[in-house]
């Protein structure tokens, strides 16, 4: 089916008009001859639609999710958005990327890091993972009900026994996690989204989420869990099959109120600046989500302590070749550099204060401590002293979604 045909069908159903959202129009009684036979409660039940994103770009899909949340009313229509991403890591709204992800590995592997608008923990996405976003009005928000819907679909279509746990994960095989959840609740609108591991590359998941746990922070921390793919329970299962199953389960609860599946393309052509709402178009939202000001710049305050090599002969104890230094960062920028050791090191402390003043406001990166070591070595007071080799840093360990 062509994009033009899909767009035309969406316009005909009142879903999208030239990429601009329109209010869900009620159908007249004359157009619904059976409406008089329905109870008042059924008449007020929102209709259901399944959107399937045609993009595999994490930033475009997160922008689509945010655009719908900002612009649409879900009083008369509940929407399930189903989407997949190329390999990426997505952290929660209040998380620290250094803690949650192996940034050096992501950079070398060309795997993007994104920050979403909801809370919760870090997740790894690839083409073997299905994402489900349930949009409702605030008063109809029902996270547990959504998870039960997915579990029923897995049981009915694939014979997979699963259940939600108290943390709103979906559990299979006694204690293995195949889905994690997060949500965003506004004044009138809410969404709940979750993952479904169908045949995700678990080795890449483990490598990508191998963050640095030595960083001290009040940021939301991901909780470790034993994970499993649905394909380990049913070998021939595919993401396409699960997508269809979950979508049918969502629509099948109220067939007479269902509008079926609609393919959507998350671009400005479809989702422009809201009218009459004064909000951003999808492209602008995507730009914000891609920006370092959002991905790194929303990081809560944290402290990172490392051993930094110092010039030989600087300290009274000749065996000391390194110094414990702490960098405090906020919103991804250096706030302070300080020494963590007492004793006859006042001169070093003063130099570190000067170095910290020069770095204040600079982006914090894993290379920040190398910069500090270099500036310490080339400080005018110590240029005549040799610098010892840096001690190797321990490799952090992590396995969770």
N, C-alpha and C positions, 0 to 999 in steps of 0.2 A: 504494500500500500504506500502510495507516495505521500510526501509531506503535505503537498497541496490538498490531496483528498482528505487526509486526516484533519487538516486545518479547517476545511470546509465543513466536515461533519461536526467538529467541535463548535464552530460558529452556529451551525443549524440547531444545535442543542442548547445554545445560550451559554456555553462554557467559556468561550474566548471570542472576543470581537477585536480583530486586528491586533491581537496580543494584549488587549486591555480587558481586565476583569469586569464582568457585569454582575449585577445582583441576580440571585436565583429567582426567576419569575414564577409566581404561582400559576397553575393551569386553571382555566375557568371550569365551572361545574359542567358546562355544556360539552367541553372537550373530554371530560371524564365521566361518562354516564354511570359508571359503577361507584363513583365516590359517595353517593347517597347511601350505599349499603355498608359503608365502613363506619366503624365507631369513631367517636370524636378523638379518642386516644390514638387510634391508628392514623387518622388524618393528620395528626401533629407529628408523627414519626418522620424524622429526616430521611430523605432518599439517599441512596448509596451509589457511589461511583468509584471505580478503580482507575487510577492514572498509572501508566507505565512510562518511566523516563527513557528516552532514546539516547541519553548521554551516559558515558562511562567516566566522565570527569568529575572528581569529587567536589571541586569548587562550584561547578555549575549545578550539581545536584543539591548541595547544601544551600546555594542561593535560591534554587527553586523552592525548597522546603521553607526557607525564611520568607520568601516573597508571598507564598500562599498564606503563611501564618500572619503576615502583616496586612494583607489586602483583602482576604476573602472572609465572608461571614459563613459560618457553618451551622447556623440555626436551622436551615431547611435542607442542608445537604452534608452528609458525612463523606469524607474522601479517604481512601487508602492509596498512598503513593508507594509504588514498588520500584526500586532502583538498585543498580549495581555500579561499582566503581572499578577502574583499573587499580593495580596495587597502590595502596596508600595507608597512612596511619592517621586516624582522627582522634584528637584528644578532646576532653570535656572543656566546657566553658571556663572552669576555674582550676585548670591543671597546669603543671609545669612541664614543658616539652622535654627539658633535660632529664627530668626524673622518669618520664613515661616512655621515652623512645630513645633508641640508639641513633643519635643524630648523625654521627660519622658514617655509620652503615647506610642509613637512608640516603645520605648524599652520594656515597659511592655507588649505590644501586639505582639511583635516579628515582627513588620513591618519595613522593611529596608528603609533607606533613600539613595537616589542616586542623583548625580549631573550630568546633561547631558552636551553636548558640545555646545548647542545652547543657545540663550538668552531666554527672556520671564519669565513668572511667574511659581509658584509652582502648581503642579497638584497631585491629588490622583488617582492612578490606582488600579483596581481590575479586576476580570474576567468579570465584567459587562461593562467594558470600552474597546473600540476598538481604537487602535492607527494606524494612517495612515502616512507613510512617502513617499513623492513624490521626487524622484531623477531625476534631469535633468542637462543639461549643464547650465553654468551660464547665457548664453544669452537666454535660453528658460525658465528661472525661472518665474513662474506665480502663485503667492500665491492665488490671488483672483479667478483665473480660476479653481484652484484645489477645492476651497470651493464651487464654483458654481456647479462643477461636483458632489460633495457630495449632495448638496441640490437637484439637479435634480434627483439623485438616490432615495433620501428619498421621494420625491413627486411622482415619477413614480411607485415605488414598494410598498409604504406604505401609500400614501396619506397624508404625513406630509409636511405641508407648512413651509419652513424655508428660511433664507437669511443671507448672511454675513453682518456684520456691519462694520463701519469704522475702528474698532480695529481688524478686521479679526477674530472675533468670529462668530460662527453660532448661530443665534437667532431663537427661536420658541415662539409661544404664546405671541407675542408682545415684551417682554423684558427678556425672560428667555434664559440663555446660555446653550447650549448642547455641545459646542466645543470651545476649545482655541487653538491658533496657536503659533508656533515659527519657526525659520529658521536659517540656517547657509549657508553663501555664501562664496565660495572660489574663487580663480582666474579663474578656468575653470569649476568647479563643484558646484552645489548647492543642498540643500534639504529643503523642507518645511514639517514639521510634525504637526499633530493636533490630538486631542482627540475626541472621540464621546461617550457621556454618554448614554448608552443604558439602562442598569438596574443596575447601580452602587449603592452601599450601601451609601446613602447620609449621614446617621448618622456617619458612619466611616469617610467619607470625612470631615465632619465638625470637628470631634474630632482630626483628624490627622493634619489638616491645621490650628490648633488653636495656632499660634505662639505668641511670646512675642513682642508686638508692642512698648514697652518702650525703646527698644534698638535703639540707634542713629547710623545711618549708611548711607553711600551713595550707598549702594548696591541696585540693582534693586528690587523694591517692587511689589508684586502682587496686582492687582486691584480687589477689592471686586465685586462680581456679584451675581445675583439671578440665581441659576442653576436649571436644570430640566433634568430628564431622558426621553429619547424617549418613554420608556414604559409607561410613564404617559400620553402620547398622543395616543399610540396604545398598548394596554395591552399585547397582545401576541407576540410582536416583540422580537427577540432574536439577540444576537451578531453575531451568525453564519449567520443569514439572512442578517444582515446589511453588514457583511464582503463580502458575495457573491454579494450583490447589488452594493456596491461601486466598487468592483473589476470588475464586468461586465460593469459598467458605464465607468470605466477607459479604458477598452479594446474596448468597443463598439463604441467609437468615430471613430476608424479606424480599423474595423474588419480585413481588408486585411493585416494590419501591426501588428496583435496581435499574441503573442505566448502562450496566455493562462495563467493558474495558475500553479505555481511551489512551492511545499513544500520545505523549506530549514531548515537545522539544524545548528544553530550557534555554531559550534565547530571548533577546529583546523583541524580536518579531512577534513572539507570542505573549510575552509578559513585560509590557512596557510600564512607564510611570503610571501609577494608579490614578484612575479618574473615577470619582471625584476625590480620592484620597491623596493627600500630599506626601507620597512616599516614593522611594527610589525604584527605578526599573531593575529588572533582574541582572542586567549587565553591570550596573553600578554596585549592586550587592555582591556580585561575584568578585569584582575588583577589590572590595573591602576585605572579603574573606581570603583573598590571595596575598594581601599586603602583610609585610613584616610587622606593621603597627598593630595588626590583629593577631597574627599567629604568635609572634614573640612578645608584642607590646601589651598583651593582656595577662602576662604571667604574674602571679602573686609574688610578694616579697619572699626572698630565699637567701640562704647563706651557704657558701661553698668553701670548704677548707681543704687546702692542699699543702704538700711539702714543696717549697721552692728552693732551688739550689742557690747558695750564696758564695761569695768569693772566699777562698781559703785564707785563714788568718784573721778574718773579721771578728770572730767570736773568741772569747777567752779560752774555751775548750777547743783545742785544735781538731778534735774528732768530729765536731759539728760541721757538716757540709750542707745542711739544709735548714730551713726555717718554716714553721707552721704559719701559714698566711690565710686569712679569711677574706673573701670578697662577698659583700652584701649587694644584691641586685634587686631592683623593683621595676616591674613592667619591662623586663628584658634589658634594663640599663644599669650600669655600675653606679652604686650609691656610695660605697665606702670600701677602703682597703685597710686592713689592720693586722697587726702581729698578734699571735695567740700565745707567745711564750714570755715568761717573766725573766728577770735577771739583768745582767749588765749589757743590755741591748738597746739602751735609749737612743743611741745614734741611728741604729737600724730602724727603730720605730718612727723616728722623725723622717727618715728618707722614705719609708713606706707611706707615711701621711702625704708627703709631697707627690709620690707616684699616684696615690689614690686621688688626689686633687686633680691631677692631669687626666685621669681616666674617668672621672665622674661625668656621667651622662653618655659615656660610650656604650655601644651594645656589648652585653656579656656574651662571650662565646667560649667554647672549650679551649681556645688559644689565649684567653685572657691571662692565665697564669704564666705562659711563656713570655708574654709581653712584660709582665711584672718582673720576671727573672732577668730579662734583657735590660730593662731600665735600671734594675738594681745593680747589675754588673757594670753598666756604663755610667753609673752615678759618679760625679767628679771625685768623690771621696775614695772610691774603690777601683778606679780604672787600672791601677797597678797590680791588682790581685787577680789570680786565675780563677775561673769558674769551673766547679766540678760538674761531672755529668749528672743529668737529672735522674732521680730514682724512678723506676717504672711504676705506673699507677695500677692499682688492682682493677680487674675487669668486673663490672657490675653484672649481677645475675638476675634474670626475671623470666617468668613464663606465665602470662595471664591474658585475658581479653576483658 
